[in-house]
Amino acid sequence: MFENLVHQEAGKSISAEIKKHSLPGSILFAGPESSGKLTAALESARILSCYNHQQPGKWICECPSCLKHKALTCTNLMLMGPRDCTLEISAAKDTFIEATRNNESYLTASRYLFVRSIRKLTLRFNGILWRGESNLSKVGTIIEEINDNLEKLDVSRELPPQEEIEKLSEELYKLSVKLEKDFLYDSIPVNQIRNMEEWAHIKSEEGKKTVIIENADRMAVSVRNALLKILEEPPADCVFILLTSKRNAIMQTILSRVRTYNFIERDSLAQKEVISRVFHDETFNGSINDFLMNYLPVKPEEIKKQSEYFYTNISRRQIPDIKNIVKNCDDFNLKLELKIFLNHIAFQQRKLMYTQCGAEASAKTMDLLRACWDNITLYNQSPISALDILLRDISLINVSNDGVFSK
């Protein structure tokens, strides 16, 4: 069990509970980003549904349930919660294309990697979850196109010619970026929790159901309250797995209803091994997050440079070239690019918190940054307009010569 969960003792604890049939119906995987929590959750779902009752959980198992779980097409699996998916998709795409060009020994594994990376995104748009949503038809059109293209790359089929592989892969990446940018929520809508609860109570005909909720710390209060009852009394054939990198941000009433399994920060050698095993890159030295950041259209250093230019000009009572900033940041086509930009402004203004007159200004600035994020990600305002508003509103806070905001 958990053969693909590298350097995480939590896997042994979860495996032992599954073997003893003592895994509770509501559990929490807590640990740093890129520590294998989602991998462990998806593996738990596969093992719990495995038809091989003599030796359940072997990755090489080819029972119908395991094959569907490996391809992330099992109808007993529901995946929810916000996530930055497109960097992993981009990295998996390059790994897959490289494997097909050179007919590498890991070709089949790279096909699974690429297909699964996309389905980690599309699973969040399950029609059951989105029932009643105004965007359902628009989302459905993109999902249908993605699924049609994925079908041509499915591991059960012969691969098309190389030129078509690369064309399909690039188109899948572009569709995934559009899906994530335009429709993936930053916090789960409460009606999706209600839709999920209704689904969870329908008895499964094939093994256990699993609901995975990623970044559970980002749920609004109304969503948390809607989730509480089903966590306390989960259906007998359904397991709930919550994931978080900020356990302290999880509501105490939720923590009291789940059993927590802690994931650790892997050391540098372990992270290098993960990158080598998953993406077959033997040369990269750095963390998994740093590796994935290389797949941003604009390097994080450039985004931070633009952020510093924006903030420094405001501090000097000068007007930055916002159109050029947005252009240099890839028009913020990925939410992660916007997150890096705004987080770096928050980092730059941190010194305000340590001055008597600056604490209030710092709080106001943080509120403005959150509003800017919402304007772009929730209300579909253009990045240029949103940054214009941010510039105007921050400028209303007086700045002294040493760059410290005051009332």
C-alpha positions as a printed Julia matrix, in Angstrom:
407×3 Matrix{Float64}:
   0.0     0.0     0.0
   1.0     3.61   -0.64
   4.01    2.59   -2.74
   3.94    5.98   -4.48
   3.86    8.01   -1.25
   7.55    8.7    -0.71
   9.15    9.52    2.65
   5.95    9.99    4.64
   5.44    7.89    7.76
   1.77    8.89    7.73
   1.26    6.36    4.93
   2.17    3.51    7.28
  -0.31    4.7     9.91
  -3.14    5.02    7.38
  -2.28    1.62    5.89
  -2.35   -0.03    9.32
  -5.8     1.44   10.06
  -7.16    0.25    6.7
  -5.84   -3.28    7.27
  -7.48   -3.37   10.71
 -10.71   -1.94    9.25
 -10.47    0.8    11.87
 -10.09    3.86    9.65
 -12.75    6.34   10.8
 -15.25    7.88    8.4
 -13.87   11.41    8.82
 -10.12   12.09    8.71
  -7.76   15.01    8.18
  -4.38   14.99    6.42
  -2.39   17.98    7.69
   1.04   19.08    6.53
   3.04   21.44    4.3
   2.3    22.03    0.64
   3.61   19.31   -1.72
   4.0    16.81    1.12
   1.88   14.11   -0.57
  -1.48   14.7     1.11
  -3.53   14.54   -2.09
  -1.55   11.51   -3.28
  -2.33    9.77    0.02
  -6.01   10.73   -0.18
  -6.41    9.42   -3.72
  -4.58    6.23   -2.79
  -6.79    5.77    0.28
  -9.85    6.08   -1.96
  -8.47    3.46   -4.36
  -7.53    1.0    -1.61
 -10.9     1.32    0.14
 -12.68    0.42   -3.11
 -10.31   -2.37   -4.23
 -12.02   -5.64   -5.22
  -9.01   -7.75   -4.22
  -9.95   -8.56   -0.62
  -6.97  -10.92   -0.17
  -4.29   -8.32   -0.91
  -6.03   -4.94   -1.24
  -4.14   -1.84   -2.17
  -1.33   -3.09   -4.41
  -0.59   -0.42   -7.04
  -0.28   -3.16   -9.68
  -3.82   -4.39   -8.92
  -5.89   -4.54  -12.09
  -9.34   -5.03  -10.62
 -11.98   -2.84  -12.34
 -12.18   -0.44   -9.39
  -8.41    0.1    -9.15
  -8.13    0.69  -12.9
 -10.8     3.38  -12.69
  -9.15    4.97   -9.66
  -5.75    5.01  -11.37
  -7.31    6.88  -14.28
  -9.35    9.02  -11.83
 -12.61    8.04  -13.52
 -14.22    6.14  -10.64
 -17.74    7.38   -9.89
 -17.22    6.59   -6.19
 -14.7     9.44   -5.91
 -15.59   13.07   -5.35
 -12.87   15.75   -5.2
 -13.59   19.26   -3.97
 -11.75   22.4    -2.9
  -9.54   25.06   -4.51
  -6.11   24.19   -5.9
  -3.52   25.62   -8.29
  -3.56   22.74  -10.79
  -2.02   24.11  -13.96
   1.66   24.06  -12.92
   1.48   20.33  -12.26
  -0.36   19.87  -15.56
   2.36   21.8   -17.4
   5.16   19.79  -15.74
   3.34   16.51  -16.44
   2.78   17.55  -20.06
   6.49   18.14  -20.63
   7.36   14.83  -18.94
   4.85   12.97  -21.12
   5.99   14.61  -24.38
   9.64   13.92  -23.58
   8.8    10.27  -22.87
   6.94    9.86  -26.18
   9.68   11.53  -28.2
  12.34    9.2   -26.84
  10.15    6.15  -26.18
  11.33    6.16  -22.56
  10.83    3.22  -20.22
   8.54    5.36  -18.09
   6.19    6.19  -20.98
   3.14    4.48  -19.45
   3.77    6.12  -16.09
   4.05    9.53  -17.78
   0.71    8.96  -19.54
  -0.93    8.28  -16.19
   0.83   11.33  -14.74
  -0.45   13.7   -17.43
  -3.99   12.32  -17.56
  -4.3    12.29  -13.76
  -2.93   15.83  -13.42
  -5.77   17.1   -15.62
  -8.43   15.01  -13.91
  -7.33   16.39  -10.53
  -8.76   19.61  -11.94
 -11.8    18.33  -13.86
 -13.03   16.18  -10.95
 -13.8    19.43   -9.11
 -16.4    20.16  -11.8
 -18.47   17.04  -11.22
 -21.97   17.68  -12.58
 -23.48   16.53   -9.27
 -21.57   19.24   -7.39
 -22.41   21.93   -9.92
 -26.11   21.14  -10.12
 -28.02   24.42  -10.01
 -24.94   26.57  -10.81
 -25.43   29.3   -13.42
 -22.12   28.42  -15.12
 -22.91   24.71  -15.48
 -23.42   24.8   -19.27
 -20.21   26.78  -19.89
 -18.22   24.48  -17.64
 -19.78   21.43  -19.28
 -18.67   22.54  -22.74
 -15.01   22.83  -21.65
 -15.12   19.55  -19.69
 -16.55   17.73  -22.69
 -13.75   19.02  -24.93
 -11.12   18.06  -22.36
 -12.57   14.55  -21.98
 -12.69   14.04  -25.76
  -8.98   14.9   -26.01
  -8.05   12.83  -22.95
  -9.77    9.81  -24.46
  -7.25    9.87  -27.33
  -4.37    9.69  -24.83
  -5.93    7.08  -22.52
  -3.54    4.32  -21.47
  -5.9     1.68  -22.85
  -5.47    3.02  -26.4
  -2.59    3.09  -28.84
  -0.89    6.46  -28.88
  -1.47    8.69  -31.92
   1.48   10.02  -33.99
   3.94   12.3   -32.18
   2.74   15.47  -33.87
  -0.83   14.8   -32.77
   0.32   13.92  -29.24
   2.01   17.29  -28.88
  -0.94   19.15  -30.38
  -3.43   17.36  -28.1
  -1.24   17.93  -25.05
  -0.92   21.66  -25.7
  -4.66   22.0   -26.31
  -5.4    20.14  -23.08
  -3.1    22.48  -21.18
  -4.8    25.58  -22.64
  -8.27   24.25  -21.85
  -7.17   23.44  -18.3
  -5.82   26.97  -17.8
  -9.13   28.41  -19.0
 -11.14   26.08  -16.76
  -9.1    26.92  -13.67
  -8.88   30.65  -14.35
 -12.51   31.26  -15.28
 -14.41   28.81  -13.11
 -12.47   27.24  -10.23
 -13.68   28.73   -6.96
 -11.34   30.08   -4.3
 -13.68   28.78   -1.61
 -16.25   25.96   -1.94
 -19.8    27.28   -2.47
 -22.21   26.1     0.24
 -24.65   24.63   -2.28
 -21.9    22.25   -3.47
 -21.57   20.9     0.08
 -25.31   20.25    0.09
 -25.15   18.54   -3.31
 -22.23   16.43   -2.12
 -24.07   15.43    1.06
 -27.05   14.23   -0.96
 -24.71   12.13   -3.16
 -22.85   10.71   -0.15
 -26.07    9.33    1.33
 -26.91    7.34   -1.82
 -25.74    3.79   -1.18
 -22.84    2.66   -3.34
 -23.14   -0.56   -5.32
 -19.35   -0.91   -5.75
 -17.21   -0.45   -2.66
 -16.76    2.66   -0.56
 -17.32    6.22   -1.66
 -14.67    8.81   -0.85
 -15.05   12.58   -0.61
 -11.76   14.52   -0.66
 -11.88   18.19    0.33
  -8.62   19.97   -0.43
  -7.55   23.21    1.31
 -10.31   22.71    3.86
  -9.01   25.69    5.83
 -10.33   28.04    3.12
 -13.98   27.18    3.68
 -16.36   29.99    4.66
 -18.19   29.71    7.99
 -21.48   28.77    6.29
 -19.72   25.96    4.41
 -18.03   24.66    7.54
 -21.32   24.61    9.39
 -22.99   22.75    6.52
 -20.19   20.15    6.63
 -20.23   19.56   10.39
 -23.16   17.17   10.66
 -22.08   14.77    7.96
 -18.54   14.67    9.39
 -19.99   13.73   12.76
 -22.23   11.02   11.32
 -20.78    9.97    7.92
 -22.68    7.33    5.92
 -21.35    3.82    6.57
 -20.01    3.38    3.02
 -18.48    6.86    2.64
 -15.16    8.24    3.93
 -14.39   11.95    4.18
 -10.77   13.07    3.82
 -10.0    16.73    4.49
  -6.61   18.16    3.46
  -4.92   21.26    4.83
  -1.53   22.94    5.03
  -2.86   25.2     7.83
  -4.26   22.98   10.54
  -4.56   25.91   12.96
  -7.02   27.55   10.56
  -9.41   24.6    10.74
 -12.44   25.25   12.98
 -12.16   23.46   16.32
 -15.6    21.89   15.9
 -14.34   20.24   12.69
 -11.07   19.11   14.32
 -13.08   17.41   17.04
 -14.9    15.34   14.42
 -11.88   14.05   12.48
  -8.8    11.94   13.17
  -5.67   13.8    12.1
  -2.71   12.26   10.26
   0.3    14.56   10.13
   2.53   14.88    7.07
   6.04   16.26    7.49
   8.16   18.61    5.41
  10.45   16.33    3.36
  14.15   17.12    3.44
  15.95   18.26    0.29
  17.16   14.78   -0.69
  13.68   13.31   -0.3
  12.15   16.11   -2.41
  14.79   15.54   -5.08
  13.83   11.85   -5.11
  10.14   12.73   -5.53
  10.93   15.02   -8.49
  13.05   12.29  -10.05
  10.45    9.55   -9.55
   7.42   11.58  -10.64
   8.76   13.94  -13.31
  11.96   12.06  -14.22
  14.11   15.15  -13.84
  17.5    14.12  -12.46
  19.13   17.54  -12.58
  16.89   19.84  -10.53
  18.11   20.75   -7.04
  15.43   22.4    -4.97
  12.04   21.88   -3.45
   9.02   20.41   -5.24
   7.33   23.84   -5.08
  10.38   25.48   -6.67
  10.38   22.84   -9.4
   6.74   23.5   -10.24
   7.27   27.26  -10.15
   9.59   26.83  -13.13
   6.45   26.12  -15.15
   4.92   29.52  -14.52
   4.78   31.49  -17.8
   6.58   34.28  -15.93
   9.25   33.51  -13.34
   8.3    34.36   -9.74
  11.32   36.68   -9.53
   9.96   38.79  -12.4
   6.51   38.97  -10.82
   8.07   40.1    -7.53
  10.13   42.67   -9.43
   6.93   44.11  -10.93
   5.32   44.08   -7.5
   8.25   46.05   -6.05
   8.03   48.57   -8.91
   4.29   49.03   -8.23
   4.69   49.45   -4.46
   7.81   51.63   -4.6
   6.16   54.07   -7.0
   3.16   54.41   -4.71
   5.47   55.06   -1.76
   7.18   57.82   -3.76
   3.88   59.36   -4.86
   4.57   58.37   -8.45
   2.24   56.59  -10.86
   3.43   53.15  -12.03
   2.78   51.92  -15.57
   0.04   49.44  -14.73
  -0.52   48.28  -18.3
   3.13   47.34  -18.57
   3.04   45.59  -15.17
   0.09   43.45  -16.25
   1.76   42.66  -19.57
   5.0    41.64  -17.85
   3.02   39.38  -15.51
   1.38   37.4   -18.33
  -1.86   39.37  -17.86
  -2.24   37.37  -14.62
  -3.71   34.51  -16.64
  -2.96   32.19  -13.74
  -4.31   32.97  -10.28
  -0.95   31.96   -8.86
   0.73   34.85  -10.7
  -1.7    37.28   -9.1
  -1.22   35.63   -5.72
   2.58   36.05   -5.92
   2.19   39.71   -6.98
  -0.21   40.65   -4.16
   1.59   38.55   -1.52
   4.82   40.37   -2.33
   3.12   43.71   -1.77
   1.96   42.37    1.58
   5.55   41.33    2.3
   6.91   44.76    1.39
   4.5    46.62    3.65
   5.1    44.33    6.65
   7.33   46.97    8.32
   4.26   49.15    8.81
   3.0    46.77   11.47
   5.9    47.68   13.73
   5.26   51.43   13.88
   2.72   53.17   16.08
   1.11   55.05   13.21
   1.58   52.3    10.67
  -0.39   49.41   12.19
  -3.72   50.83   11.06
  -2.33   51.66    7.61
  -0.99   48.12    7.31
  -4.39   46.67    8.14
  -6.03   48.93    5.56
  -3.48   47.9     2.95
  -4.12   44.21    3.59
  -7.86   44.8     3.2
  -7.22   46.53   -0.12
  -5.08   43.62   -1.34
  -7.85   41.15   -0.47
 -10.36   43.37   -2.28
  -8.11   43.46   -5.35
  -7.91   39.66   -5.34
 -11.7    39.39   -5.09
 -12.24   41.98   -7.83
 -10.22   39.9   -10.28
 -10.99   36.32   -9.21
 -14.61   36.66   -8.08
 -16.02   39.62   -9.98
 -14.06   39.16  -13.23
 -12.68   42.68  -13.22
  -9.74   43.16  -15.57
  -6.33   43.17  -13.83
  -5.63   46.68  -15.19
  -8.84   48.08  -13.69
  -8.34   46.26  -10.4
  -4.75   47.52  -10.04
  -5.9    51.04  -10.93
  -8.34   50.87   -8.04
  -5.67   49.41   -5.75
  -3.3    52.24   -6.74
  -5.96   54.88   -6.06
  -7.03   53.46   -2.71
  -3.53   52.86   -1.34
  -2.57   56.37   -2.44
  -5.31   57.73   -0.2
  -3.19   56.53    2.72
  -0.55   59.21    3.3
   3.06   58.17    2.97
   5.9    59.82    4.84
   9.37   60.2     3.41
  10.58   56.97    4.96
   7.82   55.03    3.22
   5.75   54.48    6.36
   2.01   54.89    5.94
   0.21   57.12    8.43
  -3.33   58.29    9.05
